[in-house]
Every structure is written in structure tokens, then in C-alpha cells.
Amino acid sequence: MSSNNYYDVTAWHVGNPAKDVGEVINSIIADIKERQSASDVDNGGKPGAVINIPPGDYHLRTQVVIDVSFLRIQGSGHGFTSSSIRFNVPEGEWPDLHELWPGGSRILVDLSSAAEGEESKGAAFYIERDGSPRISSIEFSNFCIDGLHFNPDGSDLFQENTYVNGKTGIYVASANDSFRITGMGFVYLENALTIYNADALSIHGNFIAECGSCIELRGWGQASKVTDNLIGAGFKGHSIYAQNHGGLLITANNVFPRGASSVHLEGVTRSSVSNNRLHSFYPGMVVLAADSSENLVATNHFLRDLEPWTPFLGIDNGLDDLHGLLCVSGNNNSVIGNHFSEVVDSQAIRPAGATPVIIRLLSGVGNFVTNNHVVATDVQATSSDSCFAAQVDALLTTEASAGLAVTAVMVEPESARNTILDSGTDPQVIADRAANAIRATPAVGS
């Protein structure tokens, strides 16, 4: 049975979706609001709708503004492919490439307002509604949002590698409940997802990469989850960032290198960062800042190695190797059963001659650090013009290498009454033994 609450952008009577799918979707939303105007009809009244985007390319020149609940916008394929690899292939080789652009159900963000400086104006999808109840149950599923190109940033960097263009994929400005973002592709956006004041948000199973920042949960929020995503931000931004959240679950994500951080939490409490694979070319991989407390950081795999791809050599996030891979500022956090692989060239350590820090407790009391395993090796850095080959070669290289001296746990004077168990040998744990409880990992032969 057909339903008048199911829409297809290619069959709608207003606008041309290939030229401006934003105009089409806004017209559909206006129709939903006109038809579903009563708040209570037979214990219902506003069931919402589904907007379908078939496979194809759809330019978006008008921002989509969503102010209705129970709306699902869906496509038929997330369509991600690496624009960064393509743009860094010599242009003379492009005719031999199988494809040049992302595919699937693809939104091409062509907003002229993206350059105007006000962040929200550069968003393809802008969601805001005041009043009560909060806007609820907006779903984005299975299509691609493509920012197309990056812009020069005043540096000597090739413009397609700057991660700057003023464009955002989805921007949620008002308090919201039970939003779902699943199976999506985001590429070449300065910000993929910017969401304020989320309650019970689910960001699951997406491919979010080659964006300045991937996921930013701002303002405050509770009981949300970021799970099972493939994520990779640029060197200026965050892969996963959350502010003032409680009960946040960050689990089973595969976070690619080059983001300034893998997970950055500010004022986040009673939340979990668990079972993630985290890969970074820089220190500061996971940051618990601004009194983030009573969080669990457990059974994650941390890999810190060096940038192997020629176009990004010499670029970093501004942090040196004394900063730490995991940095904690807060109280009563548990850091349990994580694996850390520090695979770097000792000649590249900054400052020169320093001993890299793995876990660093900056401030707070009562943190519990136990049964973490650190593997540190000194390798000779290599590079390649092939992004894929260079990174795969680096990941698979495990032949015998010289050991690298590291500080497994460093406890700053501002942090006290912590418990550190079996997370480094005695020389690898730098802490005031009178102010902290420490049981070192036994050394072989000791």
C-alpha cells in the first residue's frame, strides 16, 4: 500500500533535485508540515515522513532546514571514496582512474554561504526547533555528503589538503532527542557532524573521513553513543569530540590517523571509551580534559607511529612527545587493560633526546590505572607517494626493532592519590610514591 508520507526527491513536483536538492527537500518538508498540522488525531497526528534519495549526484545550493520530528532522509549507498588520494594523484593520471568522485546517493554541497564565516550557514542540513517537546527522531541513513573541495588557508599547503572550506554536513543547533545517523558517508567537509545538546543520540556504522573534524558533540548531552564507525579527521580537528556529556558510549570505532586527536572529552563524566582501535601520527590521542571524571577508558588499542605519506610530511598537531598519548585531567577515572604501541623513529622524537610519555595524569585525584601494556620500538621512518601502500606497509611491519625507552605513566604533582598497577616497570612510572599507590610491572630477570 502506498503512503503519502513517503517521498522521492526525483518524483517531487517542485524543483530539480540534480540542480538543487535542497530546494526540493525544503518543499517536501513544507508539505509535511501543511498536511500534518494537528498535534492529536486519533492518538496520533504527526507521524512524520521518509524522504528517499535514489543513487545519483544531487547538487545542494539551498540549505535544508529541518524543524519537524520523525523525519527520515535515506539513500541507497554511502558512496565514500578517498578524495584525498585522488587529489594527490598527478592530474595526468586521472583518466586512468576507475572513478574520480564519491558515489552512491551523493549530496554535493555547493553552498555559497559556506564562505561567509558563520559556521551554521555552511551546513547542508540545519536542524533547529524551539519549544517543547524537543525535536525528536530525525534520521539520516545511507547517503553521502560531499564537500567537494578544500580551500587555500594562507599556508604553503596544497589547497586540497587544508581541510578548510566552511562546509558542514549536518548541524543540529537545538536540544534534541533520539536522533540517528547510520550508514552515512561524509567526505571533504570542514565539519562532518556538529550536534548541540543531544539526548540518546546514535551515531553508528558511518564512514566519516577526510573531514576537518568528524564528530563534535557540543554544549551538553546524555546517554548517547558513537559506535562502530570508521573515522578520520584532519590535522586541525577532532575525530571524536564531546563536551559536557554524561553517559556517553564511545565503542568499537576504528579511528584513522592524522586527526589532531582521536577522542577528546571536555567536562565529560561517567562515560566509556572502550574497545576502539585508535591510530595517530601525533601525541594527544585521547584527552580527558576540563575535570572529566569517573570515566572508563578500557581495552582500546592505541597505535602511535609516523606519517608515511609524502603530501603530509612535516605536518603535526603542535604537541611534542612529552605530552602523552593518553592525557587525563579529572577525578576517579579508570584506565584499564589498554594496549599501547609506540612505533617511532627515535630521531624524530621532540624535543630531541626526550623520553616519550604514554599515559599522563595531569590533574585530579583517585584515578585508577591498571594492567596496561606498552610496546615501544625504534624504527627507521620511511615515506611513500602511495597513501594506501605506505600505511599498510607501516601497519604490517613487525620485524625485530630496537626497543625505545618510554615513560609508561607520568603523574604530575597536580594529580594525587592515584592507583597505578602493572602498567609499567618501576623506572617507567614517574610519580610521587608518597602521594600515589604504585605497583610496578615486574621486569624480566628482576
C-alpha positions as CSV (number, residue, x, y, z in Angstrom):
1,M,0.0,0.0,0.0
2,S,1.4,3.4,-1.0
3,S,1.7,6.2,1.6
4,N,1.6,9.9,1.1
5,N,4.2,10.1,3.8
6,Y,6.9,8.6,1.6
7,Y,8.6,11.0,-0.8
8,D,11.1,10.5,-3.6
9,V,13.2,13.6,-4.4
10,T,13.3,12.6,-8.1
11,A,9.5,12.4,-8.3
12,W,8.6,15.6,-6.4
13,H,6.8,18.3,-8.4
14,V,8.9,21.3,-7.1
15,G,12.4,21.9,-8.2
16,N,15.1,19.9,-9.9
17,P,17.0,17.6,-7.5
18,A,20.0,17.3,-9.7
19,K,20.4,21.1,-9.7
20,D,19.3,21.9,-6.1
21,V,18.1,19.0,-4.0
22,G,18.0,21.5,-1.0
23,E,15.1,23.3,-2.7
24,V,13.3,20.0,-3.3
25,I,13.7,18.7,0.3
26,N,12.6,22.0,1.8
27,S,9.5,21.9,-0.3
28,I,8.7,18.4,0.8
29,I,9.2,19.4,4.5
30,A,6.7,22.3,3.9
31,D,4.2,19.8,2.5
32,I,4.7,17.5,5.6
33,K,4.0,20.5,7.9
34,E,0.9,21.5,6.0
35,R,-0.6,18.1,5.9
36,Q,0.4,17.1,9.4
37,S,-0.8,20.2,11.2
38,A,-2.9,18.7,14.0
39,S,-1.0,17.5,17.1
40,D,-3.6,15.0,18.1
41,V,-5.7,13.0,15.7
42,D,-6.9,9.6,17.0
43,N,-3.9,9.4,19.3
44,G,-1.6,10.4,16.5
45,G,-1.5,13.2,14.1
46,K,2.2,13.9,13.1
47,P,3.8,10.6,12.1
48,G,6.5,12.3,10.0
49,A,7.8,11.0,6.7
50,V,10.5,9.4,4.8
51,I,12.4,11.2,2.0
52,N,14.2,8.9,-0.3
53,I,17.3,9.9,-2.4
54,P,18.0,7.4,-5.1
55,P,21.6,6.7,-6.3
56,G,22.9,9.7,-8.2
57,D,24.5,13.1,-7.9
58,Y,22.4,15.9,-6.4
59,H,23.8,19.4,-6.0
60,L,22.7,21.2,-2.9
61,R,22.6,25.0,-3.3
62,T,19.9,25.8,-0.7
63,Q,20.4,24.8,2.9
64,V,17.9,22.2,4.1
65,V,16.2,23.4,7.2
66,I,14.5,20.8,9.4
67,D,12.1,21.7,12.1
68,V,9.8,18.7,12.2
69,S,10.2,15.5,14.2
70,F,10.0,11.9,12.9
71,L,11.7,12.6,9.6
72,R,14.0,10.0,7.9
73,I,16.2,11.1,5.0
74,Q,17.6,8.0,3.3
75,G,19.6,7.0,0.3
76,S,20.9,3.8,-1.3
77,G,24.6,3.9,-0.6
78,H,27.1,5.9,1.5
79,G,29.3,6.3,-1.6
80,F,32.6,7.1,0.2
81,T,35.8,7.0,-1.7
82,S,39.0,8.8,-0.9
83,S,39.0,12.3,-2.5
84,S,42.3,13.0,-0.8
85,I,44.1,10.2,-2.6
86,R,42.6,11.2,-5.9
87,F,43.6,14.9,-5.5
88,N,47.1,13.9,-4.6
89,V,47.5,11.7,-7.7
90,P,49.1,13.7,-10.6
91,E,46.3,15.1,-12.8
92,G,47.7,13.4,-15.8
93,E,46.9,10.0,-14.2
94,W,43.2,10.8,-13.6
95,P,41.9,9.5,-17.0
96,D,43.2,6.0,-15.9
97,L,41.3,6.0,-12.6
98,H,38.1,3.9,-12.4
99,E,36.3,6.8,-10.7
100,L,37.0,10.4,-9.7
101,W,34.3,11.2,-7.2
102,P,32.3,9.6,-4.3
103,G,29.2,7.8,-5.4
104,G,26.0,6.2,-4.1
105,S,23.3,8.7,-3.2
106,R,25.5,11.7,-3.2
107,I,24.8,15.3,-2.0
108,L,27.2,17.8,-3.5
109,V,27.4,20.7,-1.1
110,D,27.5,23.9,-3.3
111,L,26.5,26.4,-0.7
112,S,27.9,29.9,-1.5
113,S,27.2,30.9,2.1
114,A,29.9,28.5,3.3
115,A,32.5,31.2,2.8
116,E,30.6,33.8,4.9
117,G,32.2,32.9,8.2
118,E,29.1,32.0,10.2
119,E,29.5,28.3,10.8
120,S,25.9,27.2,10.6
121,K,25.4,28.9,7.2
122,G,27.8,26.4,5.6
123,A,25.7,23.4,6.8
124,A,24.0,21.2,4.2
125,F,21.4,20.2,6.7
126,Y,20.5,22.6,9.5
127,I,18.2,21.4,12.3
128,E,16.6,23.7,14.9
129,R,13.3,24.0,16.7
130,D,12.4,25.8,19.9
131,G,9.7,25.0,22.3
132,S,8.5,21.7,23.9
133,P,9.0,18.9,23.3
134,R,12.5,18.8,21.9
135,I,12.7,17.9,18.2
136,S,13.0,14.1,18.1
137,S,13.7,11.1,15.9
138,I,15.4,12.7,13.0
139,E,17.3,10.0,11.0
140,F,19.9,10.3,8.3
141,S,20.8,7.0,6.6
142,N,22.8,5.6,3.8
143,F,23.8,8.5,1.6
144,C,26.9,10.6,1.0
145,I,27.5,14.3,1.9
146,D,30.5,15.6,-0.1
147,G,32.1,19.0,0.4
148,L,33.9,18.6,-3.0
149,H,37.0,20.8,-2.4
150,F,39.0,22.4,0.3
151,N,40.2,26.0,0.0
152,P,43.6,27.7,0.4
153,D,44.3,28.6,4.1
154,G,47.2,31.0,3.6
155,S,49.8,28.4,4.1
156,D,52.1,26.7,1.5
157,L,49.9,23.6,1.7
158,F,48.2,22.3,-1.4
159,Q,44.7,23.6,-1.1
160,E,43.0,20.2,-1.3
161,N,44.9,19.2,1.8
162,T,44.0,22.1,4.1
163,Y,40.7,20.7,5.5
164,V,39.2,24.2,5.3
165,N,36.1,25.2,3.3
166,G,33.4,26.4,5.8
167,K,31.1,23.4,5.0
168,T,29.3,21.2,7.5
169,G,27.4,18.1,6.7
170,I,24.8,18.1,9.5
171,Y,24.4,20.9,12.0
172,V,22.0,20.5,14.9
173,A,21.5,23.7,16.8
174,S,18.8,23.0,19.4
175,A,18.2,20.4,22.1
176,N,17.3,17.1,20.5
177,D,16.2,13.6,21.4
178,S,16.7,10.1,19.8
179,F,18.4,11.2,16.6
180,R,20.0,8.5,14.5
181,I,22.8,8.9,11.9
182,T,23.6,5.5,10.4
183,G,25.4,4.1,7.4
184,M,26.3,7.6,6.1
185,G,29.4,8.8,4.2
186,F,31.0,12.2,4.9
187,V,34.0,13.5,2.9
188,Y,35.8,16.8,2.3
189,L,33.7,18.8,4.8
190,E,35.4,21.1,7.3
191,N,32.9,19.7,9.9
192,A,31.0,16.5,9.2
193,L,28.7,16.5,12.2
194,T,28.2,19.3,14.7
195,I,25.5,18.5,17.2
196,Y,24.4,20.5,20.3
197,N,22.6,19.3,23.3
198,A,22.0,15.7,22.3
199,D,20.0,13.2,24.3
200,A,20.0,9.5,23.3
201,L,21.8,10.2,20.0
202,S,23.1,7.3,18.0
203,I,26.0,7.7,15.5
204,H,26.5,4.2,14.2
205,G,28.1,2.5,11.3
206,N,29.2,5.6,9.3
207,F,32.2,6.3,7.2
208,I,33.4,9.8,8.2
209,A,36.8,10.7,6.9
210,E,38.9,13.3,5.2
211,C,36.9,16.0,7.1
212,G,38.5,18.8,9.2
213,S,36.6,17.5,12.2
214,C,34.4,14.4,12.1
215,I,32.1,14.3,15.2
216,E,31.6,17.2,17.5
217,L,29.1,16.9,20.3
218,R,28.8,20.4,21.8
219,G,27.0,22.1,24.6
220,W,25.9,19.2,26.8
221,G,24.3,15.9,26.4
222,Q,23.5,12.5,27.9
223,A,23.1,8.8,27.1
224,S,24.4,9.0,23.6
225,K,26.6,6.6,21.7
226,V,29.3,6.8,19.0
227,T,29.7,3.2,17.9
228,D,31.1,1.1,15.0
229,N,32.2,4.0,12.8
230,L,35.2,4.4,10.5
231,I,36.5,7.9,11.3
232,G,39.5,10.0,10.3
233,A,39.8,13.8,10.8
234,G,42.4,16.2,9.5
235,F,45.4,17.5,11.5
236,K,43.5,20.7,12.5
237,G,40.5,19.0,14.0
238,H,39.0,16.2,16.2
239,S,37.9,12.7,15.1
240,I,35.6,12.4,18.1
241,Y,34.9,15.4,20.4
242,A,32.4,15.7,23.2
243,Q,31.7,18.5,25.7
244,N,29.8,18.2,29.0
245,H,28.3,14.8,28.3
246,G,27.2,12.2,30.8
247,G,26.7,8.5,30.0
248,L,28.4,8.7,26.6
249,L,29.4,5.4,25.0
250,I,32.3,5.5,22.5
251,T,32.9,1.9,21.4
252,A,34.1,-0.2,18.6
253,N,35.2,2.7,16.4
254,N,38.2,2.4,14.0
255,V,39.8,5.8,14.1
256,F,42.3,6.6,11.4
257,P,45.4,8.7,11.8
258,R,46.0,12.4,11.0
259,G,43.3,13.9,13.3
260,A,44.7,16.3,15.9
261,S,43.1,13.9,18.4
262,S,41.3,10.6,18.2
263,V,39.0,11.2,21.2
264,H,38.8,14.5,23.0
265,L,36.5,14.8,26.0
266,E,35.9,18.1,27.9
267,G,33.9,18.0,31.1
268,V,32.6,14.5,30.3
269,T,31.6,12.3,33.2
270,R,30.6,8.7,33.8
271,S,31.2,7.7,30.2
272,S,33.0,4.9,28.4
273,V,35.8,4.8,25.8
274,S,36.2,1.1,25.2
275,N,37.2,-1.4,22.6
276,N,38.3,1.2,20.0
277,R,41.2,0.9,17.6
278,L,42.9,4.3,17.7
279,H,45.7,5.2,15.3
280,S,47.5,8.5,15.3
281,F,50.6,10.2,13.9
282,Y,50.8,12.6,16.8
283,P,50.7,12.6,20.7
284,G,47.5,13.7,22.4
285,M,45.5,10.7,21.0
286,V,42.9,10.5,23.8
287,V,42.4,13.6,26.0
288,L,40.2,13.7,29.2
289,A,40.2,17.5,29.9
290,A,38.3,20.1,32.0
291,D,37.7,17.8,35.0
292,S,36.4,14.8,33.1
293,S,35.7,12.4,35.9
294,E,34.5,8.8,36.6
295,N,35.1,7.7,33.1
296,L,36.2,4.3,31.9
297,V,39.0,4.0,29.3
298,A,39.3,0.3,28.7
299,T,40.6,-2.3,26.3
300,N,41.4,0.1,23.5
301,H,44.3,-0.4,21.1
302,F,46.5,2.7,20.7
303,L,48.9,2.9,17.8
304,R,51.2,5.9,17.5
305,D,53.5,5.9,14.5
306,L,54.8,8.4,12.0
307,E,53.2,9.9,8.9
308,P,54.4,7.9,5.9
309,W,52.6,9.7,3.1
310,T,54.6,12.3,1.2
311,P,52.0,15.1,0.9
312,F,51.6,15.4,4.7
313,L,55.2,15.0,5.8
314,G,56.3,17.7,8.3
315,I,52.7,18.4,9.4
316,D,51.7,17.7,13.0
317,N,49.3,18.8,15.7
318,G,51.8,21.0,17.6
319,L,52.3,18.6,20.5
320,D,55.6,17.1,21.5
321,D,56.3,13.6,22.8
322,L,56.3,14.6,26.4
323,H,52.6,15.4,26.1
324,G,51.4,11.8,26.3
325,L,49.3,9.6,24.2
326,L,46.5,9.5,26.8
327,C,46.2,12.6,29.0
328,V,43.9,12.8,32.0
329,S,42.6,15.9,33.8
330,G,39.9,14.7,36.2
331,N,39.0,12.5,39.1
332,N,38.3,8.9,39.7
333,N,38.8,7.7,36.1
334,S,39.6,4.1,35.3
335,V,42.3,3.3,32.7
336,I,42.2,-0.5,32.4
337,G,43.6,-3.1,30.0
338,N,44.6,-0.9,27.1
339,H,47.4,-1.8,24.6
340,F,49.8,1.0,23.5
341,S,52.1,0.6,20.5
342,E,54.6,3.4,20.2
343,V,56.4,2.8,16.9
344,V,58.5,5.8,16.0
345,D,62.0,6.8,14.8
346,S,64.0,8.0,17.8
347,Q,65.5,10.6,15.6
348,A,62.0,12.1,15.1
349,I,61.2,12.5,18.8
350,R,60.6,16.0,20.0
351,P,62.2,17.5,21.9
352,A,65.3,15.8,20.7
353,G,66.5,13.2,23.2
354,A,63.3,13.2,25.2
355,T,61.7,10.0,26.6
356,P,58.1,9.8,25.1
357,V,55.2,9.6,27.6
358,I,52.4,7.2,27.1
359,I,49.9,7.8,29.9
360,R,50.0,11.2,31.6
361,L,47.9,12.2,34.7
362,L,47.8,16.0,34.6
363,S,45.5,16.8,37.5
364,G,42.8,15.3,39.7
365,V,42.7,12.6,42.3
366,G,41.7,9.0,42.6
367,N,42.4,7.8,39.1
368,F,42.9,4.0,38.7
369,V,45.4,2.9,36.1
370,T,45.9,-0.9,35.8
371,N,47.1,-3.7,33.5
372,N,48.0,-1.5,30.6
373,H,50.6,-2.9,28.2
374,V,53.1,-0.7,26.4
375,V,55.1,-1.9,23.4
376,A,57.7,0.7,22.3
377,T,60.0,0.3,19.3
378,D,62.5,2.4,17.5
379,V,62.1,2.1,13.7
380,Q,63.6,3.8,10.7
381,A,61.0,6.2,9.3
382,T,60.1,5.8,5.6
383,S,57.7,7.6,3.3
384,S,55.9,6.9,0.0
385,D,53.8,8.7,-2.6
386,S,51.2,6.0,-2.3
387,C,48.9,6.6,0.7
388,F,47.5,3.1,0.8
389,A,50.8,1.2,0.3
390,A,52.7,3.4,2.7
391,Q,50.2,3.0,5.5
392,V,49.6,-0.8,5.0
393,D,53.4,-1.4,4.9
394,A,53.8,0.6,8.1
395,L,51.0,-1.3,9.9
396,L,52.2,-4.8,8.9
397,T,55.9,-4.2,9.8
398,T,56.7,-6.2,12.9
399,E,60.2,-7.4,12.3
400,A,62.6,-7.1,15.2
401,S,63.4,-3.5,16.0
402,A,65.4,-1.8,18.7
403,G,63.5,-1.1,21.9
404,L,62.5,2.5,22.6
405,A,62.7,3.9,26.1
406,V,59.4,5.4,27.3
407,T,57.7,6.7,30.3
408,A,54.7,4.4,30.6
409,V,52.9,6.5,33.3
410,M,53.8,10.1,34.3
411,V,51.9,11.6,37.3
412,E,52.2,15.3,37.6
413,P,52.3,17.0,41.0
414,E,48.8,18.4,40.5
415,S,47.5,14.8,40.4
416,A,47.5,12.7,43.6
417,R,46.0,9.8,45.4
418,N,46.0,7.7,42.2
419,T,46.5,4.0,42.0
420,I,48.9,2.7,39.3
421,L,49.2,-1.1,39.0
422,D,51.1,-3.3,36.5
423,S,51.2,-0.6,33.8
424,G,55.0,-0.1,33.6
425,T,58.2,-1.2,35.2
426,D,59.5,0.8,38.2
427,P,61.7,3.1,36.1
428,Q,58.8,3.6,33.6
429,V,56.5,5.1,36.2
430,I,57.3,8.7,37.2
431,A,55.3,9.6,40.2
432,D,55.5,10.8,43.8
433,R,55.4,7.4,45.6
434,A,54.3,9.2,48.8
435,A,51.2,10.7,47.1
436,N,50.2,7.8,44.9
437,A,49.8,4.0,45.3
438,I,52.0,2.2,42.8
439,R,52.7,-1.4,42.0
440,A,55.2,-1.7,39.1
441,T,55.1,-4.4,36.4
442,P,57.9,-6.9,37.2
443,A,60.9,-6.6,34.9
444,V,62.3,-9.8,33.3
445,G,65.1,-11.1,35.4
446,S,64.2,-9.0,38.4
